[in-house]
Every structure is written in structure tokens, then in C-alpha cells.
């Protein structure tokens, strides 16, 4: 029989305490822990935010995670943890967490932060939708109008982009950056007078605005009479504290001034400084990984029969693809074709690279008929949105040279134009450009030469694998030297009747959202041929590329 003890009896454990204060209390079932109150959670959120804002990300993440474990549907914790994931390059995690928060308790800031992360991932359509959702909840949300305007510009939707930026300017007329954004849109549209006017507005608000000062150099060819512009740019670089991006923009602009005024030994150091900063922004180029990528594509489409008509493929002849290296003449060829009334220049569409890089490119040849049909339908819908009536729609994304096999599988009747140019001129021109999107190979001459060799290897494969009537190689040097011969040949190749407007392409008014937006609106000129000779003493890594290219010597 179990002995019984009164609450006030001495405890049998010989502790000297009364039973009620010792073993009796330990025998009782402990009460369930009380869930944290809203006050406790709010305090924890504030503590996590303090760590987050101070850069103590591990501490902040631990607290956010604990809150979510206790309260899985706490929208603020999900939202802030998603933002932290975005900061630490965990993009999919960021999108998932912020979308969960929006599902529970949507706010304009949640939609805005989701849009910002989607834009970072180049998921432009989704990002635009999220920015619009933010504006639906807060109609005077300046940041959303401004960011949506810049995104729409990247997407080639310049009319809507301009409307958004103008709305942002109405909401915050003393913010100089909105006028710089307007100027960038006008540059794309070829309205350089309007661009300079917008930049003047920006500089009236902030006289030493680095981006505005740099962009002035893009609106015209600089001359020695622009010495005052140069002096201010150099002063800004030397004396003003600014971001790496701003320093880079100004150094590229200074390089352009010296190049325009033929002071080549001063231009190259400016470009070199700009690219050294660019490396810090974009990171390093992984040569081994790029070679593995090219190997995998060649293995996936190793023989001509792998690109024959497949079930589910589209029979459309509308798509025309201009491929090659950046700065090889792709914008010029697009401008020529787009001057034809039956053609539309869609610019650089992200479609194929987004699909190819988000899937296992080595197995793309194994697409079944349903997948092929879905890809065809999605791309046809995209180019219908660009122009529903044009007989030919030109996609001039240079990097589509990686996806020729995939495209040929989906559109067996598509035409490909390979833009070629002297390799040293191509690589030098790339080195002199401040690309908006990430090109990690572009900031180092040795990396550029390596990338060019791998591109050449893949294009040689496509040339041997594709039917001769699918691919036309167009030399930039021959095109600018003999336009009367080459322009009709290009138009005939894509299956259109001849139209004289193609010879006067520089008069065609259309958006050109690339760094060639000024040059394609000029008559053909020969000054870009053999440009590398002006910099021969500075570009030793590129000179080896000329050995395999007779036109370079």
C-alpha cells in the first residue's frame, strides 16, 4: 500500500521541506506553456527588425523563424523573413514566404517587395503584376510607380513606362531621379532632345547628379567643346562620395568622351577603371562552368536529325532570330528589317534564356510533343502581343545563340541571322559598355576572349547542324561597306518582298532599348571598322582572336 503524506508533513525525501513545497508539487502535472501573446510577438518582431536593420542577419533570422514556428500564419514574420531571404540570395525562398504573407494579410509593401525580388530574378511579367497590385492598395505609392516605370522600360513597354514615371514625377516633383528615368526612356525612343531636356530638369534640382551628368554623354557625340562637361565629371569622381554604380557610370562616360574626341590613351584607362568597379558589382566569370554549359548544349543537339520536325512543333514562319555576340551588329540588322512594313522589331525578348536556364538544358532534346506545343503557344502569344499582324517578328536577343537547337525544335521554319564582326572590335566594344544587366565576362579582357572562343565553338556547331536555308551569316564589315548588296539579301532570306524603306532604316522611328539606340538612327558609317587598332597597345588578350579572323588584320 502506498503511504500517504499530508501537505504539511515533512517530505519523505529528507529535504527538510514540507511535502506541499517539495515532492508533492513535482508530482503534479506541469501546466501547458502559455502561447506568446500578441504583445510578446510584437516585441520579438521589433527585436528581430533591429537586428535586421543593423545587419545582424543570423540573429534576425533566428527570431523570425521562432515566431513562425509558434505562429505559422504570422504575416509580418513571414514577410520580413522573405525580405531577409532576398538579401541573402535565396530568391525562391523569398518569393514563397512573401506570397504566404500576402495570402494571409496583403499590404502594399508586401506586393512591392515581392515585385522587387521577382524583378531581380528577371521574372518581369510577374513583377509587373505585383507592382500593379501594390498600386491597387495604395494609389499614391511613389516608389511603385517609379519602379514599375523602370521595369516596363526593360520590357520594352515605353509608352506605359513613360506614363508611370510621369505619375511618379507628379507625386514627387523634386526627386531628380525621376527625370533621369524619363531621359533614359527618351534615349530608347531616339528622342535625344527630350532626353537632354529631362536631364536639365534633373540637374536643376541636383546640379551634381552623377547619373544625369553621365547620361548627357549618351545623347550626342562628345566634342572638345564639351571640356566643361569633362571637368565636372572628373571633379565628381574625385571629390563626391557616391555608390559603386554611380562611379562606374561616370567613368564609362568619361571614357566615351575621350573616345569620341580620339584621345585613346586617356580613354582606355577610364574604361579600365570602370570595369574594375564593374567586377565588384557583377562578380567573377566562371569559365569552367560556361564551358560545361556549352558542352551540354552541343551534346543535347549533337546531330542534325535531332533538330528535325517534331510532334507539337509550330509551323509558323513569323519568328526571326538575330543571334551573336553583343555589339556585333544585331541592333543594326533589326533596325533594317523593322523598317519593312511587314516586319516588327521586338527587341531582346527574354523568353528562351529564361526557359532554357530554368530547366535542365542537357535534356531539352527530350521534350515531348505536349511540352513543345506549350512552348510554341507561349512564344506565339508573346510575339502576338508585340504585333498581332506583322508577317515577321524579330527577336534580337544576342544570347539566343545558346538556344538555337531548342528554338529550331519548337519552330522548325524559323530563320536565324548570325551577326558577325571582327572579334577584337566586338570584345573592345563590349568592354566599353556599361551593360544594364549582368554580363560577368564583360569586365575583363581575358574573360572576353575566353567567352568569344566558346561562343564561336557553339556557332560553328549550329552552322554545321542546321540546314543552309535556316541560317544566314551577316558580316558587319560587309554590311556597312556594301549595304545595297546585303540589305536585299537579308530581306530575301527571311521571305519578304523588297521594300526601299529598308535602305533608309535610319529614318525609321521606333524604340531601340539597347546601347545602340543612337547609332542605329545614323546613316551607315565605317568608323567602327578596325576600331581595335586605336587601342592596340592596350588589348593584348584580344589580339589572339584575330589569328582566326582574316578580316581583323
Beta strands, then each sheet from edge to edge (+ up, - down):
strand 1: 319-324
strand 2: 343-345
strand 3: 392-395
strand 4: 415-420
strand 5: 471-475
sheet 1: 2+ 3+ 1+ 4+ 5+
end
